[in-house]
Amino acid sequence: MNKTLSRAIAVTAVSAAGLAGTLAVTPTATAETGARAAVAAPAGKLTDSGRLEKTGFGYKADVFGTKLLLEGVELRALKGGYAQQRCTTMAGRVAEKKSILAPLDEITDGLLPEGLIDLSVTKQTSETYKSGNRTGVRGVSTVGDVTIGGLELPGIGKLPKLKIEGLQSVADAFHANGKFGHEESFGFKGISLDYSGSVVEGTPLAMLLDILNQVTAPVSQIVNQVIGLLRSLGPGGMIEIPGLGGIGLGASTGKASGKQGISEAYALKVLINATGNNTMLQLGRARTAISKAGPAGVFRGTATGANILGDIPLLNVGNLGQRSIPCGGTDGKIQTTKAANYKLLGGLVNVTGVTYKTMGAYGNGKAARALIGTDLGTITVPTLGLEVKGLSSLVNLKRTAKSAKVKPTVTTKYLQISHNGKPVTLKAGDSYDLGDDNFLNFRKLFDRTFHGTGVHGLQLNLAGIGLLDLASSSGRIFPR
């Protein structure tokens, strides 16, 4: 491996760890070991019949306990308890997942000690249901206790200590009495803050401490007052806690139209800057959606600009503003979304000009078609002298009324690839040696099934780091 890339890997690992802070999750006997939450038949009676029932609606849910964002990029190894319901027409499905995280010192082979953030068990569930004339999808995120700070950091001293107990977020998107609707809620059972620094009267921090110092007040009253204070700060507002970071409310929003219902709730967000860098921890988030589905079923598809499967779990990052096809399609209209530019792993990989395209349309009978694509303006890996311009991938799907088999058409292209200033030409399936065990592969198909397929525009194997997927697009027309 060349010395420049070797140094970049070392700096990347340390800086990613430092920026992420020190996260520890209490391991339990019920920790999830699979890559995806288990989806099962009804638990209890989620349908009138007590069995799975196919409906004329598409349901989708994303529920997780913890999510950590570094410079807007998700550290996927630190995502706790992800219970996903992929688009389905079936009522009575249940997805459940508990804490999947081990202490961070284990994740990083001792690179980081545990202590800055401690989380107890998280439990997430999502379920589709049908009762009488109401059908919907409900997501519930539960996080036990969260403790942030309270430890000594070299050169900084003892940090303030914030403790939050029993967070829960609920998001329910439904259709009842001929209309779409949504219901969402969030709350927590207790909160405390040990803070010995100076306080300016009249500031949100002073008001927070006044609330928490009501020794004789009922816990429910204190919690309600804290929520009221956080709400008074407006959308995105946070209470600054010097020496630790800040705390703010998440979101509790929803919308309903003649075509769909969407519900989203997450309890709290905590900014951690004690290490000198901004890291955002989201706690207890649930998002659900329901829409009308056609005879062909539902659309499944995701477009992602970049995703890294790291040799070091902490370096698993991705979900760069990714987009999905709505379960019920887009009425044939192509939806185009532009995402922000990104610097991955401290600038080791730079991605600009990220644009996503999605489309889904029902035809006559069980016919349907879909489109999902990803365009990247420029990708650079300075340590390797690699530059890629105009990379794109596109998956077109078509199902006829006579067959459930989906015919995919995959298109991948680029305008220019250069390595150390010299042009590189690649055909589908070609691999290019960048030296020192680093390789570039063009057009890699994945997950080919009866209902669709996926493609990575480029795959970059970074020695000592892992596999970087670029301009990935995948889609399905799923009958149930």
ChimeraX attribute file (.defattr): number of C-alpha atoms within 10 A of each C-alpha:
attribute: neighborCount
match mode: 1-to-1
recipient: residues
	/A:1	11
	/A:2	12
	/A:3	10
	/A:4	11
	/A:5	20
	/A:6	15
	/A:7	12
	/A:8	17
	/A:9	19
	/A:10	12
	/A:11	15
	/A:12	19
	/A:13	19
	/A:14	17
	/A:15	15
	/A:16	17
	/A:17	18
	/A:18	16
	/A:19	21
	/A:20	24
	/A:21	26
	/A:22	21
	/A:23	23
	/A:24	24
	/A:25	22
	/A:26	15
	/A:27	15
	/A:28	14
	/A:29	7
	/A:30	12
	/A:31	19
	/A:32	19
	/A:33	12
	/A:34	9
	/A:35	8
	/A:36	15
	/A:37	21
	/A:38	14
	/A:39	18
	/A:40	13
	/A:41	17
	/A:42	19
	/A:43	14
	/A:44	9
	/A:45	15
	/A:46	22
	/A:47	20
	/A:48	14
	/A:49	11
	/A:50	15
	/A:51	17
	/A:52	21
	/A:53	18
	/A:54	16
	/A:55	19
	/A:56	17
	/A:57	26
	/A:58	30
	/A:59	34
	/A:60	27
	/A:61	30
	/A:62	24
	/A:63	34
	/A:64	32
	/A:65	33
	/A:66	23
	/A:67	21
	/A:68	24
	/A:69	20
	/A:70	20
	/A:71	17
	/A:72	18
	/A:73	18
	/A:74	21
	/A:75	21
	/A:76	20
	/A:77	21
	/A:78	27
	/A:79	19
	/A:80	30
	/A:81	30
	/A:82	30
	/A:83	29
	/A:84	27
	/A:85	26
	/A:86	18
	/A:87	26
	/A:88	26
	/A:89	29
	/A:90	21
	/A:91	29
	/A:92	27
	/A:93	24
	/A:94	24
	/A:95	26
	/A:96	24
	/A:97	28
	/A:98	26
	/A:99	28
	/A:100	25
	/A:101	26
	/A:102	18
	/A:103	22
	/A:104	25
	/A:105	16
	/A:106	15
	/A:107	18
	/A:108	17
	/A:109	11
	/A:110	11
	/A:111	15
	/A:112	19
	/A:113	16
	/A:114	17
	/A:115	21
	/A:116	21
	/A:117	23
	/A:118	18
	/A:119	24
	/A:120	18
	/A:121	22
	/A:122	29
	/A:123	26
	/A:124	29
	/A:125	27
	/A:126	32
	/A:127	29
	/A:128	32
	/A:129	24
	/A:130	25
	/A:131	14
	/A:132	9
	/A:133	9
	/A:134	14
	/A:135	24
	/A:136	28
	/A:137	31
	/A:138	29
	/A:139	34
	/A:140	31
	/A:141	34
	/A:142	29
	/A:143	29
	/A:144	18
	/A:145	19
	/A:146	19
	/A:147	20
	/A:148	23
	/A:149	24
	/A:150	20
	/A:151	14
	/A:152	13
	/A:153	13
	/A:154	7
	/A:155	6
	/A:156	10
	/A:157	11
	/A:158	16
	/A:159	21
	/A:160	21
	/A:161	20
	/A:162	21
	/A:163	17
	/A:164	19
	/A:165	17
	/A:166	16
	/A:167	23
	/A:168	27
	/A:169	31
	/A:170	28
	/A:171	32
	/A:172	29
	/A:173	31
	/A:174	29
	/A:175	23
	/A:176	14
	/A:177	10
	/A:178	9
	/A:179	14
	/A:180	23
	/A:181	23
	/A:182	24
	/A:183	19
	/A:184	24
	/A:185	19
	/A:186	24
	/A:187	20
	/A:188	21
	/A:189	16
	/A:190	19
	/A:191	18
	/A:192	18
	/A:193	19
	/A:194	14
	/A:195	18
	/A:196	10
	/A:197	10
	/A:198	8
	/A:199	15
	/A:200	9
	/A:201	9
	/A:202	8
	/A:203	11
	/A:204	19
	/A:205	20
	/A:206	15
	/A:207	18
	/A:208	18
	/A:209	16
	/A:210	10
	/A:211	19
	/A:212	20
	/A:213	13
	/A:214	12
	/A:215	9
	/A:216	6
	/A:217	11
	/A:218	9
	/A:219	15
	/A:220	12
	/A:221	13
	/A:222	21
	/A:223	19
	/A:224	16
	/A:225	16
	/A:226	20
	/A:227	18
	/A:228	12
	/A:229	20
	/A:230	22
	/A:231	16
	/A:232	11
	/A:233	14
	/A:234	11
	/A:235	12
	/A:236	12
	/A:237	15
	/A:238	22
	/A:239	21
	/A:240	15
	/A:241	22
	/A:242	16
	/A:243	20
	/A:244	24
	/A:245	23
	/A:246	19
	/A:247	21
	/A:248	23
	/A:249	27
	/A:250	25
	/A:251	20
	/A:252	20
	/A:253	16
	/A:254	20
	/A:255	15
	/A:256	19
	/A:257	11
	/A:258	11
	/A:259	13
	/A:260	23
	/A:261	26
	/A:262	26
	/A:263	28
	/A:264	28
	/A:265	28
	/A:266	30
	/A:267	27
	/A:268	24
	/A:269	23
	/A:270	22
	/A:271	21
	/A:272	25
	/A:273	19
	/A:274	21
	/A:275	17
	/A:276	13
	/A:277	17
	/A:278	17
	/A:279	22
	/A:280	23
	/A:281	20
	/A:282	22
	/A:283	27
	/A:284	31
	/A:285	32
	/A:286	36
	/A:287	30
	/A:288	32
	/A:289	30
	/A:290	33
	/A:291	28
	/A:292	21
	/A:293	23
	/A:294	25
	/A:295	18
	/A:296	24
	/A:297	28
	/A:298	30
	/A:299	33
	/A:300	25
	/A:301	27
	/A:302	22
	/A:303	31
	/A:304	25
	/A:305	31
	/A:306	28
	/A:307	22
	/A:308	25
	/A:309	19
	/A:310	17
	/A:311	14
	/A:312	15
	/A:313	20
	/A:314	20
	/A:315	24
	/A:316	21
	/A:317	23
	/A:318	21
	/A:319	18
	/A:320	21
	/A:321	21
	/A:322	20
	/A:323	25
	/A:324	20
	/A:325	24
	/A:326	23
	/A:327	29
	/A:328	27
	/A:329	27
	/A:330	17
	/A:331	11
	/A:332	16
	/A:333	11
	/A:334	17
	/A:335	15
	/A:336	14
	/A:337	14
	/A:338	15
	/A:339	16
	/A:340	12
	/A:341	18
	/A:342	22
	/A:343	16
	/A:344	24
	/A:345	24
	/A:346	18
	/A:347	15
	/A:348	17
	/A:349	19
	/A:350	18
	/A:351	22
	/A:352	18
	/A:353	18
	/A:354	25
	/A:355	23
	/A:356	28
	/A:357	21
	/A:358	29
	/A:359	23
	/A:360	27
	/A:361	20
	/A:362	23
	/A:363	16
	/A:364	11
	/A:365	12
	/A:366	17
	/A:367	21
	/A:368	26
	/A:369	23
	/A:370	27
	/A:371	28
	/A:372	30
	/A:373	30
	/A:374	32
	/A:375	29
	/A:376	25
	/A:377	17
	/A:378	19
	/A:379	22
	/A:380	20
	/A:381	17
	/A:382	16
	/A:383	17
	/A:384	19
	/A:385	13
	/A:386	19
	/A:387	21
	/A:388	21
	/A:389	18
	/A:390	15
	/A:391	23
	/A:392	27
	/A:393	27
	/A:394	28
	/A:395	26
	/A:396	24
	/A:397	23
	/A:398	21
	/A:399	22
	/A:400	17
	/A:401	15
	/A:402	9
	/A:403	10
	/A:404	19
	/A:405	17
	/A:406	22
	/A:407	16
	/A:408	23
	/A:409	13
	/A:410	18
	/A:411	15
	/A:412	24
	/A:413	18
	/A:414	19
	/A:415	11
	/A:416	15
	/A:417	20
	/A:418	15
	/A:419	16
	/A:420	13
	/A:421	10
	/A:422	10
	/A:423	11
	/A:424	14
	/A:425	11
	/A:426	16
	/A:427	11
	/A:428	15
	/A:429	11
	/A:430	12
	/A:431	16
	/A:432	15
	/A:433	11
	/A:434	17
	/A:435	11
	/A:436	13
	/A:437	12
	/A:438	17
	/A:439	16
	/A:440	18
	/A:441	20
	/A:442	23
	/A:443	25
	/A:444	17
	/A:445	17
	/A:446	13
	/A:447	12
	/A:448	14
	/A:449	12
	/A:450	14
	/A:451	21
	/A:452	25
	/A:453	24
	/A:454	25
	/A:455	27
	/A:456	27
	/A:457	28
	/A:458	27
	/A:459	22
	/A:460	19
	/A:461	20
	/A:462	21
	/A:463	18
	/A:464	16
	/A:465	23
	/A:466	18
	/A:467	20
	/A:468	21
	/A:469	22
	/A:470	27
	/A:471	27
	/A:472	31
	/A:473	35
	/A:474	29
	/A:475	29
	/A:476	29
	/A:477	29
	/A:478	20
	/A:479	18
	/A:480	19
